[in-house]
Amino acid sequence: MRNSNVMCMEIPEDRAAIETICLELIRRSGFKEGVYLRPIIYKSDLSLGPTVKGVTSKLCCYLIKLGEYCDITSGLNVAVTSWRRLSDNAIPTRLKSTGSYINSSLAASEAKMAGFDEAVFLREDGSVAEGSAMNLFIVHQGQLITTPVSSDILVGITRNTILQIAREKLHLDVVERPIARTELYVCDEMFFTGTGAQVAPVRSVDRRVLGEGRPGPVTLQLQSLYFDVVQGKVPEYRHWCTPAY
């Protein structure tokens, strides 16, 4: 809801009303677990012209069965894409905007056509940004490292969750800083995070196998703890969950 201000969007419902709509959608679907719910605020006018100010905003929500967005068990084989990550000064990357998925789609498609599972974006300066539609973490020399929000990344909810539980529950040394491309080749572990990806281990980058070629201990610890948190099994984070039934 905060990000709507970037796009000059007036939210047509308040937070409580949107929550009610989402919960009703879940109940009507009949699903009890493993769903992907996305509220979208969009510009609905039919007038021509590239502007967002003064254009009517509307809300819609959709829900699908999540299924397996990507392999979260054996590890992904990924490649650095030739496409560069959008600049936050061109199309705001910190928010989840539909238009920016063109950038994501080109990168992911290039990787998959070349036989890889996923893509890693570099920024225009050559530093690492994130995955095609997922945030990126590495484990190196005892630190859990992720790119900062100033690196043209989405400010992901799952990313924020991992940062918090890594510090508070696992007491890891967590660092947010720029990551060089070659650091991906020498790190001990790497994983992606996202609502769909959850916590997805990476096995190799540009055909260079990481560590022992399987999900590492820190990744597995965080993955297990994350699943417990989102399923309401960790009392101190249960307020993050909203019962649907």
N, C-alpha and C positions, 0 to 999 in steps of 0.2 A: 504494500500500500504506500510505503514511503517513496518507492521508485516512480510512482505515477506522477509525482511532481516534476520529475525530469522531463517527461513527455507532455507536460501541460494537460494532464488528464484529470477531469473531475470524476471522482469515484461515485457512481450512481447509488450505491448502498453503503451503509456504515459497516464496521467490522462485524458487529453482532449479526446483522442481517445476512452478510456473506457467509458467515459460519453456519447459520441456520439453513441456508440454501445448500451448502456443501453436505451437511449432515443428512438432509432430506434426500439428496441425490444418491448418497451411499445406501440409505435404507431402501429406496425404491429399486436400486440395482440388485439387491439381494446378496451382494458379495459380503463376505465376512472378514476377508483379509487379502493382502497382496493386490491392492488397487492403486492406480495412479490418478490423482485428482488434480485438475488444473483449472483454476478460475482465470479468466482472461478479460481484461478491460480493453475495449477497442473503439476506434473512431467509426461512427456509423453514418455520417452524412454522405450523400451522393454527389455533392458538389465537386468540381474539379479544382485542382490547385494544390501544391505541396505545402500544406500548413497544418499545424495541430492546434494552434490557439483559436478558440472560439468554435471548434468543431465538436458536435455532440459525442459524448462518451457513453458506451453501454457495457453491460456485463453479461458474460455467458460462462458457464462451467461445463466441463465434460469429464467423464470418468471412464477408464478402461482397465481391464485386468492387466496387471503389470507383467506377468510372465517373466522370462529371462531376458533382460535388456542386454546383458553381456555375460560372459563367463566370469563368475566370481569365485571359482574353486581352483582350477589348475593354473590360471594366470594368462594374461593377454600378451600377444606378440604385436608390438606397436611400431610405428615408424614416424619420424619427423616429416611433416608434410611440406611440400613446396609452397603451399598457400600460407600467407602471413595472417596472424591474428589481427582482427579489426582494432583500430585505435579507439580508445575511449573518447578521444576528441573528434572522432568521425561519426561513429554510431556508438552510443554509450554501452560499453560492454558489462558494466557492473550490474545492469538490470537485465532481466530475462525478456527480451523483445523479439517478436516473431521475425522481423526483418533480418536480424543478425544471424538467424539460422541458415541463411544462404551461405555465409562464411563457414559455418559448421558442416553443412552438407557437402560442400566441395572438398573439404579436408577429409572427412570420414569416407567419402566415396573414393577419393584417390587412394587412400590407404587400403581399402577393401579390394579395389580393382588390382592392386599390386600384391594381394595375398596376405595382407596384415589384418588384424582384428580392429585396430583403432589408430587414431592419429594424435600426434602431439604438435601443437602450434608453437612456433617461435614468433616473437614480436619483430617489428621492423628493425630494432637494434640488434637482433640475433639472440637475445635472451629468451628463456623459456616462458611461455604464458600458461597454457593448460592443455587439456585434451580437447577433442572436437566439441564436446558439450559437457565436459566434466572438469572439475578441479583436479590438480595434480599434487601429489606428495612424494617425497623421497626420504629414505632413511640412510644417513651417511655419517660415519664416525660418531655414532652414539646420539645423533640429533635427528629429530623429526623436522623436516624442512618443507615449506611450501612457499609458493610465490606470493608476494604481497598484493593487496587490492589495487595498488598502483601499476601492476603489470598487465593491464588490459584484460583482467579476468572477471568472470561472473562472481559476485559476492554470494556464494552458494550457502544455502541453509545447512546442507550436509557438511560442507567444509567447516562452517562455524561450529557445528556439533562436534566434529572430530577434534578441532582445536581445543574445545573446552574439556571434553572428557579425557583427552590425552594428558592435559595438564592436571586436572583435578583428580582423576581416578588412577591413571597409570604413572603420574608424576614424571612424564617424559620431558626432556629438554626440547622445547618447541621453538622453532625459529621461523619467522616470516622474512624472507629476503629474496633478491633476484637469484635465479638459478641459470647457470651456463649450460649450453647444450651438452658439452662433454661430461658434465657432472652426471648426466643421466646414464652414461656408459660405465661409470665407475662407482655408482652408488650401491649400497648393500641391498636395498629394497625400493620398490616403487609401487604406488597404487593410485587409482583414480577414485574420486568421490562424486556422488550426485544422487538425486532422488531416485532415478532409475537405476543407475550403476551401483548405488549403495556404497560398498567398499570393495573395489575390484582390483585384485592384485595384477601386477605386470610381470611377465616372465622375461621378455626381451625387448630391447629398443634397437631399431635398425639392425636386426639380426645379431646383436650382441647380448648374450645371456647374462642376466643379473644374478649375482650371488650364486646359489646352488641350483638355479633354474626352476624354483618353485616358490610359492608364497612364503615370505619370511616370518619370523616370530613376532615382530612388532605389528606387521600387517594383520596377522591372524588374531593377535590380542585385540587390536582395535576393531576388527571386523566382528568378533564375538561380542565385545562390549557394546558396539553400535546396535547390533541386532537386539540385545537385551534392553537397551534404552528405548528404541522405537516400539518395542512390544510391551512397554510399561513394566518391565521386570526390575528396574533399578529405582528404588523409592525416591531418591533425591531428584530424579529427573522426570518423575511421573507427571508433573504439572505441564510438561511439554505435550502430553498426549490428551486427546479429546475423545471420550467414549462416543461411539456412533449408535450403539444399541443399548 
